[in-house]
Amino acid sequence: MSEPLRTRAAALDAADPLAKRRELFALDDGVVYLDGNSLGALPRHVPGRMADVITREWGELRIRSWDESGWWTAPERIGDRVAPLVGAAPGQVVVGDSTSVNVFKALVGAVRLVDDESRDEIVVDATTFPTDGYIAESAARLTGRRLVPVAPGEVAEAVGPRTAAALVNHVDYRTGRLHDLPGITAAVRAAGALAVWDLCHSAGALPVGLDAHGVDLAVGCTYKYLNGGPGSPAYLYVAARHQPRFDSPLPGWNSHADPFAMTPGYAAADGALRGRVGTPDILSMLALEAALDVWDGVAIEEVRAKSLALTDFFLECVRAYVPDGRLTSLTPAAHEERGSQVALACADAPAVMKVLIERGIVGDLRRPDVLRFGFTPLYVGFADTERAARVLAEVCAEADTGARSPR
Ligand SMILES: *Cc1c(COP(=O)(O)O)cnc(C)c1O
């Protein structure tokens, strides 16, 4: 029964212009890695680069590396490497700190940019990754605003004369639903508020178009689709038009106009580096910089086309192999509403994922009942996708017949 799909997979892999990129990553053929939306795979050349950073730049040059190895300017230099992937012109993205910290800077910064007491509400994506909600609540409290949680589809209607800013996720981390960034941004701005986007699950998987769609501020992490490594620094985008008035709530010395003057008074630097705080985590940052080489010569539109083809093909294989009703897809069928992952719900999801991982199909679980499969077009292929669906079907069937009893 799986013959025709296997044949199709082989043909799709043979015609895939991105197929060769897989060789750039440290992956073994025994495993289908569908968790790159949580921790991207390691690009093979990163360990060699890190050995040089540690032994030569740190070990031999020591403090000279802040200048001679370009450590000091790494946050804005690497920001400019991330920028084209999210549709930003140079000079608007700075890398550093975690996504959580950048959500704080962006949201408090947005309220300060709006600078209007009568705008006393912050609209926040009620379905968001929890950290964004926690930080938004604190940002609201600190700025004397009220938090208004609404579903992303309702943001456009929820914003009005009382809104200072809206914080929305581009792709829902749980279901993989892609939200309408151009439409929501336009509605937020038409209401006189600022649009702040979290790109954690979209950057590196699909075109974002920050400049083209007039986004005000944005944040995202680099360890998912951007393969920067565990805990690699996040980034902050501040649109050029807002930079002169962007007033960071964390004005550390690294964002000072003349940091080495060591003056007691703060004077913000110009440009994106206004989003910096303290001394950057150079080792993680330089691992990210090296990891970004895998994007050289890749068009994000090409990545998007393959991502949609992979998720379509996975859903088709699942429909062919798994009996109807066994799994419920939470992933939107429409391409305009789909990110780069497939989320399938079933009551015994924890047990199913455990066995899947044992058999080399590495997805993850979002409790209580969601199986999550991330499709990273630079290193996941169509044969991998067919195999993942086939093993998933076997595991479900065994659970049902009690060959193993996960329940
Ligand atoms: C992964 C993710 C984060 C992670 O935040 P950290 O501060 O890096 O731990 C935040 N928000 C969203 C939407 C995410 O998907």
The ligand as an SDF file (V2000), in Angstrom:
LIG
                    3D

 15 15  0  0  0  0  0  0  0  0999 V2000
   10.3420   29.3500   21.4060 C   0  0  0  0  0  0  0  0  0  0  0  0
    9.5040   30.5400   21.7490 C   0  0  0  0  0  0  0  0  0  0  0  0
    9.8940   31.4340   22.7470 C   0  0  0  0  0  0  0  0  0  0  0  0
   11.1250   31.1510   23.5590 C   0  0  0  0  0  0  0  0  0  0  0  0
   11.4600   32.1700   24.4030 O   0  0  0  0  0  0  0  0  0  0  0  0
   12.8790   32.1240   25.1450 P   0  0  0  0  0  0  0  0  0  0  0  0
   12.9530   33.3650   25.8630 O   0  0  0  0  0  0  0  0  0  0  0  0
   13.9170   31.9520   24.0640 O   0  0  0  0  0  0  0  0  0  0  0  0
   12.8990   30.9180   26.0100 O   0  0  0  0  0  0  0  0  0  0  0  0
    9.1210   32.5570   22.9730 C   0  0  0  0  0  0  0  0  0  0  0  0
    8.0000   32.7840   22.2480 N   0  0  0  0  0  0  0  0  0  0  0  0
    7.5880   31.9300   21.2850 C   0  0  0  0  0  0  0  0  0  0  0  0
    6.3610   32.2240   20.5080 C   0  0  0  0  0  0  0  0  0  0  0  0
    8.3150   30.7780   21.0220 C   0  0  0  0  0  0  0  0  0  0  0  0
    7.9140   29.9250   20.0950 O   0  0  0  0  0  0  0  0  0  0  0  0
  1  2  1  0
  2  3  1  0
  2 14  2  0
  3  4  1  0
  3 10  2  0
  4  5  1  0
  5  6  1  0
  6  7  2  0
  6  8  1  0
  6  9  1  0
 10 11  1  0
 11 12  2  0
 12 13  1  0
 12 14  1  0
 14 15  1  0
M  END
$$$$
